[in-house]
């Protein structure tokens, strides 16, 4: 027979075991829950150090991601393809990068999707030497791009086509590298033209070069910059995706409403002390970046038209396959974005 003391000991032990089991289950739930994921440090990959990334830098520096429960770290890469590779490998969970690398990765079999398009035009200006004062004088000239298949390459192609110049037959494109290298090339006279984004365009103008045209002012729509995730991560971590988007959207709103602090953040990230260049960069992108970062079908078609010149598979990819605006749309319908501007 079990004595009363033994019975009480047995019941107490059973209760302690039950409490421990419940605690263990709670720990497991917390480890596996989206809220726990949001509490971890999420790495965000970004392409380079250029003006369009200002909303991301603001969200990071002003702790806006943290405000929505997402600990974050921004990791800067020097190429769109490298950024995408890190995303697919799981080294970063979100990527803020050019649209073209994401589309090419998708066409290559990577299951990446865009959850927002925060730059839906080309933020480039065509910089030329002083003697080139008309589009016709670009014929047979040397134009610097970063590399074939890059955003700079696409920008040159689109602007040349718009001006009635065949980019494959009437000019010579040279792969030079990033904007600083392209600016050096035109200064040294090894090329006659290039495309630059702010503030490099202002630097070029101050050096005596001519801004022949601005693609943004021309109204060119282009699927330029995307926020990317892998579909698997987004499906399993909807809460984290929406926290990230809320932080980024708040970054856009802060940029539009707080010029002085936004320019200071721009200065810090770009390591730039030229106040006129900083002001020019802010002026351009505060107007260019929409409060609600949805893309357009026209911009998507322009991207695909360019991609088709180097990747015939591009015609197989539908807009709806690349973009999943459900996360952004749900946030938008809740009134969150509108409330940021009240």
Buried (B, 14 or more C-beta within 10 A) or exposed (E): EEEEEEEEEEEEEEEEEEEEEEEEEEEEEEEEEBEEBBBEEBBBBBBBBBBBBBBBBBBBBBEBBBEBBBEBEBEEBEBBBBBBBBBBEEEBBBBBBBBBBBBBBBBEEBEBBBBBBBBBBBBBBBBBBEEBEEBEBBBEBBBBBBBEBBBBBBBBBBBBEEBEBEBEEEBEBBEBBBBEEBBBBBBEEEBBBBBBBBBBBBBBBEEEBBBBBBBBEEEBBBBBBBBBBBEEBBEBBBBBBBBBBBBBBBBBBBBBEBEEBBBEBBBEBBEBEBEEBBBBBBBBBBEBBBBBBBBBEEBBBBBBBBBEBBBEEBEEBEBEEBBBBEBBEEBBEEEBBEEBEE
